[in-house]
């Protein structure tokens, strides 16, 4: 019986007579993911107002607005009409048999940069060139 580990002998090869306690610890871990979605809704309302002017009859009240509908290059002006001070002559000028209004355009209030003539019936627009000639735009 000697050497038999079951009999309690002490000469068993590789046997351990001491007792060993093993404790297994299990840690429970729970991960909770919370996804929060915030939605912000923005509503933008754009209102566009289009005003159509009737230019079937041109007068001293609407002649400058009428000229603003033309490209400044076609009127032989370096800038847009609304960048100048406009002064409308109080007397009519006849060009090609048409009763016209003369609009004098000034830069910085005093430097005359152009004279544009508009037929009162809206049928023609002229500018005065450097030689004093009336050049028809339309």
C-alpha positions as CSV (number, residue, x, y, z in Angstrom):
1,X,0.0,0.0,0.0
2,X,2.9,2.1,0.3
3,X,3.1,4.4,-2.6
4,X,-0.6,4.3,-3.3
5,X,-2.0,7.7,-3.2
6,X,-5.4,6.4,-2.4
7,X,-4.1,4.7,0.8
8,X,-2.6,7.9,2.0
9,X,1.0,7.0,1.3
10,X,3.5,9.7,0.9
11,X,5.7,8.5,-1.8
12,X,3.4,9.0,-4.8
13,X,5.1,10.7,-7.5
14,X,3.7,14.0,-8.5
15,X,1.0,13.9,-5.9
16,X,0.2,16.8,-3.7
17,X,-1.1,16.0,-0.4
18,X,-2.1,19.6,0.5
19,X,-5.5,20.9,-0.3
20,X,-6.0,23.7,-2.7
21,X,-9.1,25.9,-2.8
22,X,-10.0,27.6,-6.0
23,X,-12.5,30.3,-6.0
24,X,-14.0,31.4,-9.2
25,X,-15.4,34.9,-9.3
26,X,-17.7,35.9,-12.0
27,X,-18.4,39.6,-12.5
28,X,-21.5,40.4,-14.3
29,X,-21.2,43.5,-16.4
30,X,-24.0,45.0,-18.4
31,X,-23.4,47.9,-20.8
32,X,-26.4,49.8,-21.8
33,X,-26.2,52.1,-24.7
34,X,-28.8,54.8,-25.0
35,X,-29.0,56.6,-28.3
36,X,-30.8,60.0,-28.1
37,X,-31.7,61.7,-31.3
38,X,-32.9,65.3,-31.1
39,X,-34.6,66.6,-34.2
40,X,-35.0,70.3,-34.6
41,X,-37.1,71.5,-37.4
42,X,-36.7,75.0,-38.8
43,X,-39.1,76.3,-41.3
44,X,-38.1,79.3,-43.3
45,X,-40.7,81.2,-45.3
46,X,-39.5,83.5,-48.1
47,X,-41.9,85.9,-49.6
48,X,-41.0,87.5,-52.9
49,X,-43.0,90.4,-54.0
50,X,-42.8,91.4,-57.6
51,X,-44.0,94.8,-58.6
52,X,-44.6,95.3,-62.2
53,X,-44.7,98.9,-63.3
54,X,-46.7,100.0,-66.3
55,X,-44.4,101.9,-68.6
56,X,-46.9,102.4,-71.4
57,X,-46.8,106.0,-70.6
58,X,-43.5,107.6,-69.4
59,X,-43.5,110.7,-67.3
60,X,-41.2,112.5,-64.9
61,X,-42.3,110.3,-62.0
62,X,-41.4,106.9,-63.6
63,X,-38.7,107.7,-66.2
64,X,-35.8,106.9,-63.9
65,X,-37.4,103.6,-62.9
66,X,-37.8,102.9,-66.6
67,X,-34.1,103.6,-67.3
68,X,-33.2,101.2,-64.5
69,X,-34.6,98.3,-66.6
70,X,-31.8,99.0,-69.1
71,X,-28.3,97.6,-68.9
72,X,-25.9,100.5,-68.1
73,X,-23.6,99.5,-71.0
74,X,-26.4,99.9,-73.5
75,X,-26.8,103.5,-72.3
76,X,-23.1,104.1,-72.6
77,X,-22.8,104.5,-68.8
78,X,-19.9,103.1,-66.7
79,X,-22.2,102.2,-63.8
80,X,-25.9,101.3,-63.2
81,X,-28.4,104.1,-63.4
82,X,-29.3,103.9,-59.7
83,X,-25.7,104.8,-58.8
84,X,-26.2,108.3,-60.1
85,X,-28.2,111.3,-59.1
86,X,-30.9,111.7,-61.8
87,X,-32.4,115.1,-62.7
88,X,-35.3,115.1,-65.2
89,X,-35.6,118.2,-67.4
90,X,-39.0,120.0,-67.1
91,X,-39.3,120.6,-70.9
92,X,-39.7,118.1,-73.6
93,X,-37.2,117.4,-76.3
94,X,-38.2,116.2,-79.8
95,X,-35.9,113.5,-81.2
96,X,-36.8,111.6,-84.4
97,X,-40.3,113.2,-84.1
98,X,-40.8,111.7,-80.7
99,X,-41.7,113.7,-77.6
100,X,-38.9,112.8,-75.1
101,X,-37.9,113.4,-71.5
102,X,-34.2,114.1,-70.8
103,X,-32.7,112.5,-67.8
104,X,-29.4,114.1,-66.7
105,X,-27.2,111.7,-64.7
106,X,-24.7,113.1,-62.2
107,X,-21.9,111.4,-60.3
108,X,-21.3,112.7,-56.8
109,X,-24.1,115.2,-57.3
110,X,-22.2,117.6,-59.6
111,X,-20.3,115.8,-62.4
112,X,-22.6,115.2,-65.5
113,X,-21.8,111.7,-66.8
114,X,-24.7,111.2,-69.2
115,X,-27.9,112.4,-70.8
116,X,-30.5,109.9,-71.7
117,X,-33.7,110.6,-73.5
118,X,-36.8,108.5,-73.2
119,X,-39.8,108.8,-75.5
120,X,-43.0,109.5,-73.5
121,X,-44.7,106.6,-75.2
122,X,-41.9,104.2,-74.3
123,X,-41.1,103.5,-77.9
124,X,-37.4,104.7,-77.9
125,X,-34.5,105.5,-75.7
126,X,-31.5,107.5,-76.7
127,X,-28.2,108.5,-75.1
128,X,-26.0,111.5,-76.1
129,X,-22.6,110.5,-77.2
130,X,-19.3,112.5,-76.8
131,X,-20.1,114.4,-80.0
132,X,-23.6,115.5,-78.9
133,X,-25.4,113.0,-81.2
134,X,-28.4,111.1,-80.0
135,X,-27.8,107.4,-80.3
136,X,-30.9,105.2,-80.3
137,X,-30.7,102.3,-77.9
138,X,-33.9,100.5,-78.9
